[in-house]
Amino acid sequence: MNDDEIRQMRISFNKLDERRTGLLDTPELDGLRDRVAGIRKLAVEKTEELLSEAQRRFRDNGVEFHLAEDSDEACRIIHESLDGGPVAKSKSNTLSEIGLSDYLRKKGVKVIETDLGDRILQLAGIKKPAHPVGPALHLGVSEIAEIVRDKLGVDISDDPYEIMAAVREDILSKIESCTTGVTGANSVAAHDGAAVIVHNEGNVGRLSLMDTHILVFGIDKFVPEIEDAVSVVKLETAYATGTGVPSYINVISGPSKTADIEKMLLRGMYGASRVIAVAVDNGRSSAYPEALLCIGCGSCIVSCPVYNAVGNRFGYRGYLGGRGVVMSSFLADRETAVESGLYMCTLCGLCTEKCPVGTPTASLMERLRGECNAAGLYHRSHLRVAERIKRRGSPL
């Protein structure tokens, strides 16, 4: 991000904060926070048990279930499930994490982003988002309009509604030929074999109705029951967008089916005749358990002084800020964590204070720093400062 983009991002963050004012301080949200914190803590403790249950339940529901050990395996499973045509994709941190779009492009598969923000970034050739829920928050209206005029060849003014209409028309024309929709999942109910997805644009609904619907999510998304999943996504929505509930909540527990002819079970009435779930480990099994509490709302980076100063240089792929740095240490390696901004963090703790489930990001950053330092992964300039303190009692 350049300075103008960071300034625009702060303006967008301020608007989000204003929208959330009042909503987050109600007794109802207090109760929801406590409930979801308990749900997530229990889920992280029982991940293996929930994974085993989810495998059985999804398959009972007619869903093809796969466990991918790493990004390459996840991408391979998805690619082998395709029919060779273009793929329509929704916004998803997990899909960014495994690098699906680049992988499929290298295999000659065209990927169409269907989320407005992601499509704008795709048109602009920008790889990294500004916020997990608002990917293009660092771009102003005039800049976005110029991108749309240039890339789509349309004559529009700097009006948000005209921008939205032009991008919507482009997306709808592109996905007419798609038979496969790929989405993430916000929370997954293991005992029910059901994925819960929230969205405001309606694009996920369209993707879930394509011939094949592929769901991709980390194993940290599991919770026990569907009621737990709905609580998680409701809290996520409040913190991510400043609204009480999203426009849409999709629950996917199997292919489209009907039993209206002699009670025979027939698949593929209106929606997908094939549903595939890909649960991704990718280092999560060996991660700090507390790092997996996160519900993905992005509240931590809105308040983070470092993120507000340097933007998405602080974080890893779609996982932004300090928690993204921690994630990078097991999604990739410790060297990646250092490159993602491990030593940028001030350890102020605002990320934890603003987290609805109390993810102890600052403590995890401090722990990771200690491990990296012991392994010799630190900035040499920091070592010189430390040596001056030892010799002179001052860093100067």
One Martini backbone bead per residue (centre of mass of N, CA, C, O) as a GRO file, in nm:
protein
  396
    1MET     BB    1   0.097   0.035   0.020
    2ASN     BB    2   0.030   0.356   0.001
    3ASP     BB    3  -0.040   0.650   0.149
    4ASP     BB    4  -0.321   0.689   0.018
    5GLU     BB    5  -0.433   0.406   0.089
    6ILE     BB    6  -0.404   0.433   0.396
    7ARG     BB    7  -0.589   0.676   0.427
    8GLN     BB    8  -0.840   0.537   0.306
    9MET     BB    9  -0.852   0.307   0.510
   10ARG     BB   10  -0.904   0.486   0.758
   11ILE     BB   11  -1.171   0.597   0.664
   12SER     BB   12  -1.313   0.320   0.652
   13PHE     BB   13  -1.265   0.244   0.949
   14ASN     BB   14  -1.424   0.481   1.069
   15LYS     BB   15  -1.698   0.400   0.949
   16LEU     BB   16  -1.713   0.130   1.094
   17ASP     BB   17  -1.700   0.237   1.383
   18GLU     BB   18  -1.960   0.408   1.362
   19ARG     BB   19  -2.150   0.165   1.295
   20ARG     BB   20  -2.075   0.006   1.575
   21THR     BB   21  -2.187   0.207   1.747
   22GLY     BB   22  -2.370   0.048   2.015
   23LEU     BB   23  -2.384  -0.251   1.924
   24LEU     BB   24  -2.128  -0.355   2.110
   25ASP     BB   25  -2.285  -0.231   2.396
   26THR     BB   26  -2.477  -0.464   2.441
   27PRO     BB   27  -2.613  -0.722   2.615
   28GLU     BB   28  -2.639  -0.914   2.375
   29LEU     BB   29  -2.336  -0.904   2.296
   30ASP     BB   30  -2.222  -1.003   2.558
   31GLY     BB   31  -2.355  -1.283   2.545
   32LEU     BB   32  -2.240  -1.366   2.268
   33ARG     BB   33  -1.942  -1.351   2.335
   34ASP     BB   34  -1.941  -1.565   2.558
   35ARG     BB   35  -2.055  -1.796   2.389
   36VAL     BB   36  -1.840  -1.798   2.159
   37ALA     BB   37  -1.589  -1.834   2.330
   38GLY     BB   38  -1.677  -2.115   2.432
   39ILE     BB   39  -1.706  -2.253   2.159
   40ARG     BB   40  -1.414  -2.210   2.055
   41LYS     BB   41  -1.260  -2.345   2.283
   42LEU     BB   42  -1.388  -2.625   2.254
   43ALA     BB   43  -1.320  -2.670   1.953
   44VAL     BB   44  -1.010  -2.660   1.978
   45GLU     BB   45  -0.991  -2.900   2.182
   46LYS     BB   46  -1.187  -3.085   1.956
   47THR     BB   47  -1.088  -3.114   1.658
   48GLU     BB   48  -1.053  -3.417   1.601
   49GLU     BB   49  -1.340  -3.501   1.675
   50LEU     BB   50  -1.486  -3.311   1.474
   51LEU     BB   51  -1.356  -3.416   1.216
   52SER     BB   52  -1.460  -3.705   1.233
   53GLU     BB   53  -1.761  -3.628   1.240
   54ALA     BB   54  -1.772  -3.465   0.974
   55GLN     BB   55  -1.700  -3.684   0.778
   56ARG     BB   56  -1.949  -3.860   0.835
   57ARG     BB   57  -2.183  -3.649   0.799
   58PHE     BB   58  -2.129  -3.551   0.515
   59ARG     BB   59  -2.150  -3.832   0.379
   60ASP     BB   60  -2.440  -3.887   0.473
   61ASN     BB   61  -2.532  -3.613   0.300
   62GLY     BB   62  -2.368  -3.638   0.010
   63VAL     BB   63  -2.074  -3.548   0.068
   64GLU     BB   64  -1.763  -3.479  -0.044
   65PHE     BB   65  -1.483  -3.568   0.159
   66HIS     BB   66  -1.182  -3.375   0.242
   67LEU     BB   67  -0.838  -3.401   0.354
   68ALA     BB   68  -0.595  -3.147   0.366
   69GLU     BB   69  -0.263  -3.105   0.455
   70ASP     BB   70  -0.224  -2.893   0.217
   71SER     BB   71  -0.226  -2.674  -0.040
   72ASP     BB   72  -0.164  -2.866  -0.274
   73GLU     BB   73  -0.384  -3.073  -0.209
   74ALA     BB   74  -0.625  -2.884  -0.223
   75CYS     BB   75  -0.584  -2.791  -0.519
   76ARG     BB   76  -0.591  -3.072  -0.647
   77ILE     BB   77  -0.874  -3.155  -0.562
   78ILE     BB   78  -1.018  -2.923  -0.704
   79HIS     BB   79  -0.911  -2.963  -0.993
   80GLU     BB   80  -1.019  -3.268  -1.016
   81SER     BB   81  -1.335  -3.152  -0.989
   82LEU     BB   82  -1.330  -3.037  -1.264
   83ASP     BB   83  -1.449  -2.962  -1.617
   84GLY     BB   84  -1.259  -2.708  -1.750
   85GLY     BB   85  -1.397  -2.465  -1.680
   86PRO     BB   86  -1.495  -2.204  -1.538
   87VAL     BB   87  -1.465  -2.028  -1.218
   88ALA     BB   88  -1.654  -1.947  -0.937
   89LYS     BB   89  -1.573  -1.704  -0.677
   90SER     BB   90  -1.535  -1.635  -0.347
   91LYS     BB   91  -1.476  -1.501  -0.058
   92SER     BB   92  -1.153  -1.624   0.092
   93ASN     BB   93  -0.898  -1.694   0.302
   94THR     BB   94  -0.841  -1.992   0.231
   95LEU     BB   95  -0.805  -1.947  -0.077
   96SER     BB   96  -0.566  -1.756  -0.038
   97GLU     BB   97  -0.380  -1.940   0.125
   98ILE     BB   98  -0.363  -2.173  -0.115
   99GLY     BB   99  -0.362  -2.033  -0.403
  100LEU     BB  100  -0.590  -2.103  -0.616
  101SER     BB  101  -0.591  -1.900  -0.850
  102ASP     BB  102  -0.299  -1.949  -0.945
  103TYR     BB  103  -0.317  -2.250  -0.985
  104LEU     BB  104  -0.545  -2.249  -1.201
  105ARG     BB  105  -0.409  -2.066  -1.408
  106LYS     BB  106  -0.168  -2.264  -1.459
  107LYS     BB  107  -0.401  -2.481  -1.563
  108GLY     BB  108  -0.611  -2.298  -1.745
  109VAL     BB  109  -0.809  -2.168  -1.532
  110LYS     BB  110  -1.075  -1.966  -1.498
  111VAL     BB  111  -1.123  -1.691  -1.263
  112ILE     BB  112  -1.415  -1.558  -1.093
  113GLU     BB  113  -1.485  -1.292  -0.916
  114THR     BB  114  -1.787  -1.209  -0.712
  115ASP     BB  115  -1.683  -1.008  -0.536
  116LEU     BB  116  -1.655  -0.681  -0.554
  117GLY     BB  117  -1.377  -0.633  -0.422
  118ASP     BB  118  -1.225  -0.870  -0.562
  119ARG     BB  119  -1.282  -0.776  -0.855
  120ILE     BB  120  -1.131  -0.512  -0.836
  121LEU     BB  121  -0.857  -0.639  -0.770
  122GLN     BB  122  -0.842  -0.816  -1.022
  123LEU     BB  123  -0.849  -0.584  -1.230
  124ALA     BB  124  -0.589  -0.435  -1.087
  125GLY     BB  125  -0.376  -0.659  -0.977
  126ILE     BB  126  -0.443  -0.714  -0.673
  127LYS     BB  127  -0.356  -0.943  -0.415
  128LYS     BB  128  -0.398  -0.769  -0.148
  129PRO     BB  129  -0.588  -0.697   0.104
  130ALA     BB  130  -0.723  -0.473   0.361
  131HIS     BB  131  -0.970  -0.670   0.433
  132PRO     BB  132  -1.154  -0.954   0.490
  133VAL     BB  133  -1.438  -0.795   0.411
  134GLY     BB  134  -1.275  -0.529   0.272
  135PRO     BB  135  -1.055  -0.544   0.021
  136ALA     BB  136  -1.106  -0.219  -0.105
  137LEU     BB  137  -1.069   0.009   0.132
  138HIS     BB  138  -0.799   0.157  -0.005
  139LEU     BB  139  -1.006   0.258  -0.219
  140GLY     BB  140  -1.136   0.498  -0.399
  141VAL     BB  141  -1.382   0.592  -0.603
  142SER     BB  142  -1.210   0.712  -0.834
  143GLU     BB  143  -1.016   0.472  -0.859
  144ILE     BB  144  -1.227   0.255  -0.919
  145ALA     BB  145  -1.351   0.385  -1.169
  146GLU     BB  146  -1.090   0.377  -1.337
  147ILE     BB  147  -1.058   0.072  -1.337
  148VAL     BB  148  -1.330   0.008  -1.474
  149ARG     BB  149  -1.293   0.174  -1.729
  150ASP     BB  150  -1.028   0.034  -1.822
  151LYS     BB  151  -1.107  -0.285  -1.796
  152LEU     BB  152  -1.425  -0.263  -1.920
  153GLY     BB  153  -1.503  -0.020  -2.112
  154VAL     BB  154  -1.667   0.201  -1.946
  155ASP     BB  155  -1.909   0.470  -1.902
  156ILE     BB  156  -1.840   0.620  -1.596
  157SER     BB  157  -1.877   0.753  -1.301
  158ASP     BB  158  -1.809   0.859  -0.959
  159ASP     BB  159  -2.030   0.622  -0.887
  160PRO     BB  160  -2.113   0.363  -0.691
  161TYR     BB  161  -2.360   0.252  -0.853
  162GLU     BB  162  -2.219   0.238  -1.127
  163ILE     BB  163  -1.996   0.052  -1.044
  164MET     BB  164  -2.168  -0.184  -0.946
  165ALA     BB  165  -2.322  -0.232  -1.212
  166ALA     BB  166  -2.075  -0.291  -1.393
  167VAL     BB  167  -1.960  -0.530  -1.230
  168ARG     BB  168  -2.210  -0.705  -1.224
  169GLU     BB  169  -2.241  -0.742  -1.530
  170ASP     BB  170  -1.967  -0.874  -1.569
  171ILE     BB  171  -2.003  -1.118  -1.382
  172LEU     BB  172  -2.265  -1.237  -1.503
  173SER     BB  173  -2.142  -1.288  -1.786
  174LYS     BB  174  -1.907  -1.479  -1.686
  175ILE     BB  175  -2.092  -1.705  -1.515
  176GLU     BB  176  -2.272  -1.845  -1.732
  177SER     BB  177  -2.036  -2.078  -1.793
  178CYS     BB  178  -2.058  -2.182  -1.507
  179THR     BB  179  -2.051  -2.502  -1.301
  180THR     BB  180  -1.855  -2.382  -1.070
  181GLY     BB  181  -1.848  -2.329  -0.715
  182VAL     BB  182  -1.632  -2.142  -0.490
  183THR     BB  183  -1.611  -2.162  -0.132
  184GLY     BB  184  -1.634  -2.089   0.176
  185ALA     BB  185  -1.647  -2.088   0.547
  186ASN     BB  186  -1.735  -1.961   0.861
  187SER     BB  187  -1.887  -2.231   0.965
  188VAL     BB  188  -1.877  -2.575   1.112
  189ALA     BB  189  -2.102  -2.843   1.164
  190ALA     BB  190  -2.021  -3.151   1.261
  191HIS     BB  191  -2.290  -3.300   1.365
  192ASP     BB  192  -2.445  -3.206   1.080
  193GLY     BB  193  -2.294  -3.150   0.816
  194ALA     BB  194  -2.248  -2.813   0.809
  195ALA     BB  195  -2.233  -2.509   0.630
  196VAL     BB  196  -2.168  -2.163   0.711
  197ILE     BB  197  -2.271  -1.871   0.518
  198VAL     BB  198  -2.187  -1.531   0.478
  199HIS     BB  199  -2.375  -1.259   0.310
  200ASN     BB  200  -2.470  -0.954   0.111
  201GLU     BB  201  -2.476  -0.995  -0.219
  202GLY     BB  202  -2.557  -1.315  -0.325
  203ASN     BB  203  -2.325  -1.491  -0.459
  204VAL     BB  204  -2.330  -1.758  -0.298
  205GLY     BB  205  -2.606  -1.851  -0.393
  206ARG     BB  206  -2.524  -1.888  -0.690
  207LEU     BB  207  -2.287  -2.090  -0.644
  208SER     BB  208  -2.462  -2.312  -0.489
  209LEU     BB  209  -2.639  -2.362  -0.777
  210MET     BB  210  -2.441  -2.507  -0.909
  211ASP     BB  211  -2.354  -2.813  -1.007
  212THR     BB  212  -2.089  -2.736  -0.841
  213HIS     BB  213  -1.994  -2.737  -0.490
  214ILE     BB  214  -1.712  -2.586  -0.326
  215LEU     BB  215  -1.582  -2.638  -0.002
  216VAL     BB  216  -1.353  -2.425   0.190
  217PHE     BB  217  -1.171  -2.512   0.500
  218GLY     BB  218  -1.062  -2.493   0.802
  219ILE     BB  219  -1.032  -2.688   1.095
  220ASP     BB  220  -1.102  -2.421   1.274
  221LYS     BB  221  -1.428  -2.409   1.190
  222PHE     BB  222  -1.519  -2.594   1.397
  223VAL     BB  223  -1.827  -2.700   1.543
  224PRO     BB  224  -2.069  -2.875   1.674
  225GLU     BB  225  -2.330  -2.697   1.611
  226ILE     BB  226  -2.546  -2.504   1.429
  227GLU     BB  227  -2.601  -2.301   1.657
  228ASP     BB  228  -2.303  -2.225   1.689
  229ALA     BB  229  -2.253  -2.119   1.403
  230VAL     BB  230  -2.459  -1.887   1.414
  231SER     BB  231  -2.329  -1.737   1.647
  232VAL     BB  232  -2.060  -1.681   1.511
  233VAL     BB  233  -2.170  -1.521   1.256
  234LYS     BB  234  -2.313  -1.300   1.414
  235LEU     BB  235  -2.060  -1.183   1.551
  236GLU     BB  236  -1.893  -1.133   1.300
  237THR     BB  237  -2.088  -0.928   1.169
  238ALA     BB  238  -2.085  -0.709   1.386
  239TYR     BB  239  -1.768  -0.656   1.363
  240ALA     BB  240  -1.732  -0.635   1.042
  241THR     BB  241  -2.014  -0.432   0.972
  242GLY     BB  242  -2.231  -0.321   1.195
  243THR     BB  243  -2.441  -0.562   1.197
  244GLY     BB  244  -2.660  -0.792   1.322
  245VAL     BB  245  -2.718  -0.908   1.027
  246PRO     BB  246  -2.708  -1.057   0.747
  247SER     BB  247  -2.858  -1.096   0.446
  248TYR     BB  248  -2.707  -1.386   0.441
  249ILE     BB  249  -2.768  -1.743   0.525
  250ASN     BB  250  -2.594  -2.029   0.447
  251VAL     BB  251  -2.691  -2.378   0.442
  252ILE     BB  252  -2.472  -2.658   0.385
  253SER     BB  253  -2.565  -3.031   0.363
  254GLY     BB  254  -2.611  -3.071   0.044
  255PRO     BB  255  -2.759  -3.157  -0.216
  256SER     BB  256  -2.990  -3.119  -0.431
  257LYS     BB  257  -3.337  -3.220  -0.348
  258THR     BB  258  -3.600  -3.471  -0.396
  259ALA     BB  259  -3.934  -3.646  -0.279
  260ASP     BB  260  -4.202  -3.607  -0.486
  261ILE     BB  261  -4.148  -3.910  -0.604
  262GLU     BB  262  -4.229  -4.162  -0.422
  263LYS     BB  263  -3.990  -4.083  -0.221
  264MET     BB  264  -3.766  -4.031  -0.409
  265LEU     BB  265  -3.424  -3.958  -0.427
  266LEU     BB  266  -3.342  -3.653  -0.594
  267ARG     BB  267  -3.099  -3.493  -0.768
  268GLY     BB  268  -3.084  -3.168  -0.897
  269MET     BB  269  -3.315  -2.958  -0.914
  270TYR     BB  270  -3.163  -2.654  -0.868
  271GLY     BB  271  -2.901  -2.726  -0.756
  272ALA     BB  272  -2.659  -2.904  -0.656
  273SER     BB  273  -2.540  -3.239  -0.739
  274ARG     BB  274  -2.253  -3.141  -0.620
  275VAL     BB  275  -2.073  -3.177  -0.308
  276ILE     BB  276  -1.764  -3.031  -0.181
  277ALA     BB  277  -1.538  -3.096   0.091
  278VAL     BB  278  -1.249  -2.898   0.210
  279ALA     BB  279  -1.027  -2.973   0.456
  280VAL     BB  280  -0.772  -2.768   0.611
  281ASP     BB  281  -0.472  -2.775   0.763
  282ASN     BB  282  -0.184  -2.639   0.714
  283GLY     BB  283  -0.061  -2.650   1.037
  284ARG     BB  284  -0.287  -2.646   1.260
  285SER     BB  285  -0.201  -2.897   1.437
  286SER     BB  286   0.078  -2.712   1.525
  287ALA     BB  287  -0.054  -2.482   1.653
  288TYR     BB  288  -0.151  -2.243   1.834
  289PRO     BB  289  -0.448  -2.272   1.977
  290GLU     BB  290  -0.521  -1.961   2.023
  291ALA     BB  291  -0.508  -1.886   1.709
  292LEU     BB  292  -0.797  -2.054   1.651
  293LEU     BB  293  -1.029  -1.862   1.772
  294CYS     BB  294  -1.086  -1.707   1.539
  295ILE     BB  295  -1.366  -1.546   1.331
  296GLY     BB  296  -1.285  -1.319   1.098
  297CYS     BB  297  -1.359  -0.991   1.142
  298GLY     BB  298  -1.107  -0.766   1.169
  299SER     BB  299  -1.093  -0.586   1.435
  300CYS     BB  300  -0.788  -0.574   1.502
  301ILE     BB  301  -0.693  -0.389   1.252
  302VAL     BB  302  -0.860  -0.134   1.306
  303SER     BB  303  -0.685  -0.079   1.591
  304CYS     BB  304  -0.408  -0.106   1.471
  305PRO     BB  305  -0.126   0.093   1.461
  306VAL     BB  306   0.041  -0.056   1.247
  307TYR     BB  307  -0.168  -0.103   1.025
  308ASN     BB  308  -0.238   0.210   1.005
  309ALA     BB  309   0.066   0.268   0.898
  310VAL     BB  310   0.133   0.007   0.675
  311GLY     BB  311  -0.068  -0.207   0.635
  312ASN     BB  312  -0.049  -0.514   0.441
  313ARG     BB  313   0.250  -0.575   0.535
  314PHE     BB  314   0.087  -0.667   0.795
  315GLY     BB  315   0.101  -0.992   0.707
  316TYR     BB  316  -0.076  -1.288   0.551
  317ARG     BB  317  -0.233  -1.247   0.302
  318GLY     BB  318  -0.556  -1.271   0.434
  319TYR     BB  319  -0.383  -1.246   0.700
  320LEU     BB  320  -0.402  -0.981   0.918
  321GLY     BB  321  -0.169  -0.879   1.105
  322GLY     BB  322  -0.069  -1.041   1.384
  323ARG     BB  323  -0.230  -1.302   1.330
  324GLY     BB  324  -0.104  -1.345   1.049
  325VAL     BB  325   0.182  -1.388   1.149
  326VAL     BB  326   0.125  -1.633   1.321
  327MET     BB  327   0.005  -1.806   1.094
  328SER     BB  328   0.264  -1.810   0.909
  329SER     BB  329   0.437  -2.004   1.093
  330PHE     BB  330   0.238  -2.264   1.001
  331LEU     BB  331   0.167  -2.218   0.698
  332ALA     BB  332   0.478  -2.194   0.677
  333ASP     BB  333   0.717  -2.005   0.848
  334ARG     BB  334   0.933  -1.818   1.037
  335GLU     BB  335   1.045  -1.648   0.807
  336THR     BB  336   0.767  -1.542   0.720
  337ALA     BB  337   0.700  -1.399   0.985
  338VAL     BB  338   0.924  -1.190   0.965
  339GLU     BB  339   0.833  -1.079   0.681
  340SER     BB  340   0.525  -1.009   0.798
  341GLY     BB  341   0.597  -0.847   1.096
  342LEU     BB  342   0.701  -0.941   1.381
  343TYR     BB  343   0.881  -0.661   1.447
  344MET     BB  344   0.645  -0.440   1.434
  345CYS     BB  345   0.520  -0.495   1.688
  346THR     BB  346   0.420  -0.334   2.006
  347LEU     BB  347   0.245  -0.498   2.218
  348CYS     BB  348  -0.030  -0.340   2.314
  349GLY     BB  349  -0.318  -0.527   2.289
  350LEU     BB  350  -0.563  -0.425   2.110
  351CYS     BB  351  -0.641  -0.685   1.963
  352THR     BB  352  -0.750  -0.830   2.217
  353GLU     BB  353  -0.946  -0.609   2.319
  354LYS     BB  354  -1.114  -0.619   2.023
  355CYS     BB  355  -1.172  -0.912   2.060
  356PRO     BB  356  -1.456  -1.112   2.093
  357VAL     BB  357  -1.261  -1.383   2.196
  358GLY     BB  358  -0.963  -1.315   2.303
  359THR     BB  359  -0.722  -1.321   2.124
  360PRO     BB  360  -0.367  -1.355   2.213
  361THR     BB  361  -0.172  -1.205   2.004
  362ALA     BB  362   0.053  -1.060   2.162
  363SER     BB  363   0.154  -1.314   2.313
  364LEU     BB  364   0.217  -1.476   2.055
  365MET     BB  365   0.425  -1.280   1.940
  366GLU     BB  366   0.622  -1.301   2.177
  367ARG     BB  367   0.670  -1.603   2.157
  368LEU     BB  368   0.768  -1.606   1.860
  369ARG     BB  369   1.008  -1.423   1.900
  370GLY     BB  370   1.162  -1.608   2.092
  371GLU     BB  371   1.192  -1.842   1.889
  372CYS     BB  372   1.331  -1.681   1.662
  373ASN     BB  373   1.569  -1.577   1.825
  374ALA     BB  374   1.680  -1.863   1.901
  375ALA     BB  375   1.708  -1.921   1.572
  376GLY     BB  376   1.825  -1.638   1.442
  377LEU     BB  377   1.551  -1.458   1.386
  378TYR     BB  378   1.670  -1.140   1.316
  379HIS     BB  379   1.755  -0.817   1.332
  380ARG     BB  380   2.063  -0.675   1.325
  381SER     BB  381   1.985  -0.395   1.438
  382HIS     BB  382   1.882  -0.506   1.709
  383LEU     BB  383   2.153  -0.618   1.807
  384ARG     BB  384   2.299  -0.347   1.819
  385VAL     BB  385   2.115  -0.220   2.029
  386ALA     BB  386   2.161  -0.432   2.252
  387GLU     BB  387   2.467  -0.385   2.276
  388ARG     BB  388   2.448  -0.086   2.364
  389ILE     BB  389   2.292  -0.134   2.621
  390LYS     BB  390   2.508  -0.310   2.757
  391ARG     BB  391   2.744  -0.097   2.739
  392ARG     BB  392   2.567   0.198   2.801
  393GLY     BB  393   2.249   0.193   2.878
  394SER     BB  394   2.190   0.259   2.563
  395PRO     BB  395   2.070   0.284   2.225
  396LEU     BB  396   2.269   0.545   2.139
   0.00000   0.00000   0.00000
